[in-house]
Amino acid sequence: MEPVEPVAWNGGEEGAGLVAEQGKVVVITGASSGVGRACARRFASRGWSVVLAARRAAELEEVAAACRKHRGARALVVPTDVTDAEAVDHLARRAVTAFGRIDVWVNNASVAAFGSLDEIPPAVFRRVLDVDVMGYAHGARAALGVMREQGDGTLINVSSVVGAAVVPYNIPYVISKAAVRALSGSLRQELRLAGQHGVHVCTVLPSTMDTPFFRSAANYSGRKVLPMAPVYTAERAARTVLRLTRRPRRETYVGPAGRLLGIQSKLAPGLVERLLARQMDRSHLSRKEPAAPTSGNVLRPLPEAAAVSGGWHGRRRTAVRRLAVATLAVGAVLATGRRARCGCGRR
């Protein structure tokens, strides 16, 4: 089990913030590992009541036990398959029955399938969309139903930088993350038109995260999947999610590399497509290590232990990350200058 971050209880501004947050309620899907697990620990460290949802009950109980160690934090485990709309509605009812309300709902459960379009089996392709798109739609419906009655609340949809800058050999995941951005935008419009100004919808676009995601994904490419630098910790994403509960924003990136990539994709989309295609082929799928076909955790949970980290982050990788960010920054400047000279972006 991962160590739980200590909470500094003092009489200053930090202590006052912790007191103000105690008793608030958050529902987190995909809470058994990775970013979801990190979010659960982060919210619990602030005294929130956390409702933990994922397919694996035993792993959720581990997270809940760690969360309950924090002062003021309470935890409820509700094993849930987000592709089942009735199960997600049940999740929302359990949260309200236990804690009286839902202040924040984090749609985070996601799976992925690597390989070209003709390599990924249709059933696996469809399941990715069911989890990553319909799962989010089910979560949004359940969460907003409660929040509209309350008159306040925040729905946070975890998308990805690939929702803004597409990559090859991961098509169902890329489609789903673009759809999540669209879902969030449409929901914001509906809430505004309904006069629900106290209910917020935020989208988080993480860069590459150090989680078990890459080992758990389905893979039909014939090559081992590696995280594409730069790699950021899941805790960084959790901090971003928590900040949105205090100051909601339409969209926010996790990691400067993702933000730069988002800017580049707007300024020079054709150039970014070519660069990402080459980078995906050279560094995201190993040229040295083969991989047997696997459905990963797409069709059913894997038996291996859950964790926050995937073991991809470290001192050397941090140096690589900084170099990659600097390279992206230079690319953004060059792309901007090229676009200004020609008067348009290459499509």
Secondary structure, DSSP 4 states (H G I P E B T S, - for coil): -PPPPP----SSHHHHHHHHHTT-EEEEESTTSHHHHHHHHHHHHTT-EEEEE-S-HHHHHHHHHHHTTSTT-EEEE----TT-HHHHHHHHHHHHHHHS--SEEEE-----EEB-TTTS-HHHHHHHHIIIIIHHHHHHHHHHHHHHHHT-EEEEEE--GGGTS--SSBHHHHHHHHHHHHHHHHHHHHHHHTT-TTEEEEEEEE-EEESTHHHHSEE-SSEEE-PPSSEEEHHHHHHHHHHHHHS--SEEEESHHHHHHHHHHHH-HHHHHHHHHHHIIIIIEEEEEE---B-TTSSS--SSPP-S--S--SHHHHHHHHHHHHHHHHHHHHHHHHHHHHTS---
